[in-house]
């Protein structure tokens, strides 16, 4: 019988907006189970001619931060695979 281990990783997103609602900044932080911290920061800027709708800036900045965090996690995983593959070849 196989026993599945469940892991839960939580991402915390902090969003800040400047006083004029022109710039929104989102910070996405993932603390992995081993204590490794992964972090990404992204921005959304309102065009001068657009009306201020803070929710749109929040969505764009958060989405960009999560997208960047995703890319960083994929890159870290690929580097780990390559490092382990090289270690296996060297030890043979």
C-alpha positions in Angstrom: 0.0 0.0 0.0 1.3 3.5 -0.9 1.0 6.3 1.6 0.7 9.7 0.1 2.3 12.6 1.8 0.5 15.9 1.5 2.3 19.2 1.6 0.8 22.6 1.8 2.5 25.7 0.6 0.9 29.1 1.1 1.6 32.2 -0.9 1.1 35.5 0.9 0.4 38.5 -1.4 0.9 42.1 0.0 -0.5 44.9 -2.1 0.4 48.6 -1.7 -0.9 51.6 -3.7 0.6 55.0 -3.9 -1.6 58.0 -2.7 -2.6 58.9 -6.2 -3.5 55.3 -7.2 -1.0 55.6 -10.0 1.3 52.8 -9.0 0.4 49.4 -7.4 3.0 47.1 -6.0 2.4 43.4 -5.1 4.8 41.2 -3.2 4.2 37.5 -3.4 6.1 35.4 -0.8 6.2 31.6 -0.6 7.7 29.8 2.4 8.4 26.3 1.4 8.2 23.4 3.8 12.0 23.3 4.2 12.1 27.0 5.2 13.2 28.2 1.8 11.8 31.7 1.0 10.7 32.5 -2.5 9.8 36.1 -3.2 8.7 38.2 -6.2 7.7 41.8 -6.5 5.8 43.3 -9.5 4.1 46.6 -10.3 1.1 47.9 -12.2 1.0 51.6 -13.3 -2.2 53.4 -14.3 -2.1 55.4 -17.5 -2.6 59.1 -16.9 -5.7 59.2 -19.0 -7.4 56.2 -17.3 -9.8 56.6 -14.4 -8.6 55.3 -11.0 -9.9 51.7 -10.5 -7.6 50.3 -7.7 -8.9 46.7 -8.1 -7.5 46.6 -11.7 -4.1 47.6 -10.5 -4.3 45.1 -7.7 -5.1 42.3 -10.1 -2.4 43.2 -12.6 0.3 43.6 -10.0 -0.6 40.4 -8.1 -0.9 38.4 -11.3 2.5 39.7 -12.4 4.1 38.9 -9.0 2.6 35.3 -9.1 3.7 34.8 -12.7 7.3 35.9 -11.8 7.2 33.7 -8.7 6.1 30.7 -10.9 9.0 31.3 -13.3 11.4 31.5 -10.4 10.1 28.2 -9.0 10.4 26.5 -12.4 13.9 27.8 -12.8 14.9 26.6 -9.3 13.5 23.2 -10.0 15.3 22.9 -13.4 18.6 23.9 -11.7 18.1 21.3 -9.0 17.5 18.6 -11.6 20.6 19.6 -13.6 22.7 19.7 -10.4 21.5 16.2 -9.4 22.0 14.8 -12.9 25.6 16.1 -12.9 26.3 14.7 -9.5 25.0 11.3 -10.6 27.2 11.3 -13.7 30.3 12.3 -11.7 29.8 9.6 -9.1 29.5 6.8 -11.6 
